[in-house]
Amino acid sequence: MQIEIKTLNHNKIAAIFSKEVIMTDPQSALDFIMSMQYETGTDRLAVNKAAISEQFFILSTGIAGEILQKFVNYHIKFAIYGDFAPYTSKALKDFIYECNNGNDIFFVNTKEEALQRLAKAV
């Protein structure tokens, strides 16, 4: 896992890249949140899509809601970056759209876009 710290708009943001899945369920997400807050000292995290279990993107499993609720509960601004085009589920596309219109969770194509969204989030 690679961690890069950036400061944009006076906000410290951690961009994480992992080739391995690091979030598979709510407990692994909570462990990730706590370790990243401790290691980086920030409440804004960007993670590449490959670091999240594919089950997350099947909304009927409920994993996405449970994991994202952990980020909201702990006041973490969170962005997932990667290619979401292969997913054809209308429900997932609607979910991504709604998240992107909010202020806490973002689904974007690139790390740079993730950093920009997190820098502007209030």
N, C-alpha and C positions, 0 to 999 in steps of 0.2 A: 504494500500500500504506500502510495506517495502522497504527501501532504504539502501543499503550497499555500502560504499565507499572503494575502493581498490586502492592502488598505485602499478603499475607494470611497469617496464621499464621507470621509472620516469614519467609515465602518470597516472593521477588521473581518475578513472573510477567509474561511478555510476551503480550499478546493482540493477534494480528495479523488484520487484515481486508484482503482484496484482492478486487477484482472480476475480476482477471485470474488465470489459472492460473500458479502459481509453482513447483509441484512436478509434474514429469512423469515423472521417472525417478530412480534412485538418486543420480546425480551432481548433479542439480538439488536434490535433498533435502539432500545433503551441503553444497552451496554455501549453501543456505538456513540450515542449522544453524550453519555457521561464521560467516556474516554476522550472524545474529541473536545468537549468543553474543558476538561482538565489539561489536555496536551496543547490546545491552541488558544484557550482563553477567549473564545468567540462564541457568539450565539447565531452565527450565519454560516451555514454549511452547504457546499455544492458537492454532489457525488455523481460519478458516472453511472450510467444505467446498468452496466455489467456487474456492478457491486451489489445489485438488488436482485433477489430471487425472481425468476420468471413468473412464479405464482402470484407475485404482487400485481402483475398486469392482467390477471384474470380476476375481475372484480367480484365475481360470485364466490370466491374463496374468502372474502372479507379481510384478507391480509393487508391490503392497501389502506383501508380505513383504520385498522388497528395500529398499523405502523405510523401513519401520518398523524394520528391522534396523539401519539407519544411526542412528536415534534411540537405540536400545538400546545400540549399540556406543559411542556418544559420551555415554552417561549423561544423556540428555535426556528429561525427563518431557514427554509430548506429548498434547495433546487436539485432536480435530477436532470442531468444532461445526457443527450444521446439521440439516436434515431428512433422515433416512435412511429414512423410511417408504416412499418410492417404490420402493426396492429390494426385489425379491421373492425374491432368491436365498436359499435356506435356508443355503447355505454361508457367505454373507456375514453373514447374521443370527447364525449360530453364531460366526463369527469376531469380530464386534462384541461378542457376549456374553462370549466368553473374554477379550478385551482388557479389557473393563470390569470383569472380576473380578480383573484383575492389578493391578500397581502402577506401570506405566510408560506405557501407552497407553490413551486413553479416547476413546470416541465418544459425544457428548452432543448435546442439542438446542439449547442456548443458550450464549452466551459466559459468562454468569454461572455456569452449571452447570460449564462447563469450568474457570473460575477456582477454583471451590470444590473440584472433584476434584483439581486440581493443587496446591492449597494443603494438602490432606490427604495427598497421596501421600508415602510414605516412601522 
